[in-house]
Amino acid sequence: MYRKTTKDPLAAAVTAALGAGTVAGYCVSRGQNLLVGIGVTVLATVLALLVDALMD
């Protein structure tokens, strides 16, 4: 009934960080504070990993 999944959390983290980092990098280039951009990237990555874990 239940399938064992072999999700790679490192791959999920890298994918989420690349997506969030791209958007944050654009915002930093338009004048946003660098620390805010890094914070947004970290928060988005953590939330993506939590959602990925809960959707298992």
C-alpha positions as a Markdown table, in Angstrom:
| # | Residue | x | y | z |
|---|---|---|---|---|
| 1 | Met | 0.0 | 0.0 | 0.0 |
| 2 | Tyr | 2.7 | 2.5 | 0.9 |
| 3 | Arg | 5.6 | 3.0 | -1.5 |
| 4 | Lys | 9.1 | 3.7 | -0.2 |
| 5 | Thr | 10.4 | 6.8 | -1.9 |
| 6 | Thr | 14.0 | 7.6 | -2.3 |
| 7 | Lys | 13.9 | 11.4 | -2.3 |
| 8 | Asp | 17.2 | 13.1 | -2.1 |
| 9 | Pro | 17.0 | 16.0 | 0.4 |
| 10 | Leu | 20.2 | 17.5 | -0.9 |
| 11 | Ala | 18.9 | 17.7 | -4.4 |
| 12 | Ala | 15.6 | 19.2 | -3.2 |
| 13 | Ala | 17.5 | 21.8 | -1.1 |
| 14 | Val | 19.8 | 22.8 | -4.1 |
| 15 | Thr | 16.8 | 23.1 | -6.4 |
| 16 | Ala | 14.8 | 25.2 | -4.0 |
| 17 | Ala | 17.8 | 27.4 | -3.2 |
| 18 | Leu | 18.6 | 28.0 | -6.9 |
| 19 | Gly | 15.0 | 29.0 | -7.6 |
| 20 | Ala | 14.8 | 31.3 | -4.5 |
| 21 | Gly | 18.3 | 32.6 | -5.0 |
| 22 | Thr | 17.6 | 33.6 | -8.6 |
| 23 | Val | 14.6 | 35.8 | -7.6 |
| 24 | Ala | 16.5 | 37.2 | -4.6 |
| 25 | Gly | 19.5 | 37.9 | -6.7 |
| 26 | Tyr | 17.4 | 39.9 | -9.1 |
| 27 | Cys | 15.8 | 41.9 | -6.2 |
| 28 | Val | 19.3 | 42.6 | -4.8 |
| 29 | Ser | 20.4 | 43.9 | -8.2 |
| 30 | Arg | 17.4 | 46.3 | -8.1 |
| 31 | Gly | 18.4 | 47.7 | -4.7 |
| 32 | Gln | 17.2 | 45.4 | -2.0 |
| 33 | Asn | 19.5 | 44.8 | 1.0 |
| 34 | Leu | 21.8 | 41.8 | 0.5 |
| 35 | Leu | 21.0 | 40.4 | 3.9 |
| 36 | Val | 17.3 | 40.5 | 3.2 |
| 37 | Gly | 17.9 | 38.7 | -0.1 |
| 38 | Ile | 19.9 | 36.0 | 1.7 |
| 39 | Gly | 17.3 | 35.7 | 4.4 |
| 40 | Val | 14.5 | 35.3 | 1.8 |
| 41 | Thr | 16.5 | 32.6 | 0.0 |
| 42 | Val | 17.1 | 30.7 | 3.3 |
| 43 | Leu | 13.5 | 31.0 | 4.4 |
| 44 | Ala | 12.1 | 29.9 | 1.0 |
| 45 | Thr | 14.5 | 26.9 | 0.9 |
| 46 | Val | 13.5 | 25.8 | 4.4 |
| 47 | Leu | 9.8 | 26.1 | 3.7 |
| 48 | Ala | 10.2 | 24.2 | 0.4 |
| 49 | Leu | 12.0 | 21.4 | 2.2 |
| 50 | Leu | 9.2 | 21.3 | 4.9 |
| 51 | Val | 6.5 | 21.1 | 2.3 |
| 52 | Asp | 8.4 | 18.4 | 0.4 |
| 53 | Ala | 8.7 | 16.4 | 3.6 |
| 54 | Leu | 5.1 | 16.8 | 4.5 |
| 55 | Met | 3.9 | 15.8 | 1.1 |
| 56 | Asp | 5.7 | 12.5 | 1.4 |
